Amino acid sequence: MSERDPAAARFAVIQIMRLLGVAFVVCGILIANGTYPLPSWLGYILIAVGLADTFIVPKVLARKWRTPK
């Protein structure tokens, strides 16, 4: 049996986080524009969380999982 590469799994997690962040931003924009009958403040929160998931979380995970020197 071949063992799974932990770097491939970590890369997949980082990409999924970026994709979820973009999905949060899109849903937040739809809620903030009134497309869905939800409070607009919820849309703004989703936008903020989505932007953090897209830009900040992948960098933090990459730094945490970096190979020690």
Legacy VTK file of the C-alpha trace (Angstrom):
# vtk DataFile Version 3.0
C-alpha trace
ASCII
DATASET POLYDATA
POINTS 69 float
0.000 0.000 0.000
1.196 3.442 -0.803
0.987 6.106 1.857
-0.751 9.386 1.187
1.324 12.512 0.872
0.449 14.914 3.710
1.434 17.877 1.532
-1.276 16.969 -0.996
-3.917 16.861 1.738
-2.759 20.196 3.133
-2.842 21.753 -0.332
-6.394 20.479 -0.780
-7.463 21.985 2.547
-5.989 25.359 1.598
-7.778 25.339 -1.760
-11.083 24.332 -0.152
-10.755 27.208 2.308
-10.232 29.634 -0.573
-13.252 28.233 -2.429
-15.460 28.452 0.657
-14.319 32.019 1.180
-15.407 32.980 -2.322
-18.746 31.214 -1.779
-19.256 33.158 1.468
-18.547 36.437 -0.312
-21.019 35.647 -3.105
-23.726 34.617 -0.618
-23.024 37.715 1.453
-23.403 39.964 -1.577
-26.697 38.296 -2.488
-28.011 38.732 1.060
-26.809 42.357 1.317
-28.516 43.236 -1.978
-31.844 41.878 -0.743
-32.026 38.832 -3.005
-32.756 36.657 0.034
-35.107 37.743 2.837
-32.403 37.853 5.484
-31.037 40.849 7.407
-28.480 42.806 5.419
-26.045 42.859 8.361
-25.753 39.085 7.987
-24.630 39.619 4.413
-21.928 42.041 5.492
-20.682 39.588 8.099
-20.531 36.828 5.484
-18.586 39.112 3.164
-16.048 39.893 5.900
-15.659 36.241 6.902
-15.378 35.211 3.256
-12.638 37.731 2.568
-10.727 36.505 5.605
-11.172 32.893 4.467
-9.946 33.766 1.007
-6.914 35.886 1.824
-5.807 35.405 5.439
-6.556 31.802 6.446
-4.575 30.131 3.604
-1.468 32.142 4.509
-1.826 31.242 8.179
-2.261 27.546 7.360
0.697 27.564 4.977
2.881 29.201 7.615
1.705 26.725 10.259
2.340 23.694 8.021
5.653 24.904 6.631
8.519 22.429 6.777
10.964 23.395 9.527
14.390 24.519 8.396
LINES 1 70
69 0 1 2 3 4 5 6 7 8 9 10 11 12 13 14 15 16 17 18 19 20 21 22 23 24 25 26 27 28 29 30 31 32 33 34 35 36 37 38 39 40 41 42 43 44 45 46 47 48 49 50 51 52 53 54 55 56 57 58 59 60 61 62 63 64 65 66 67 68
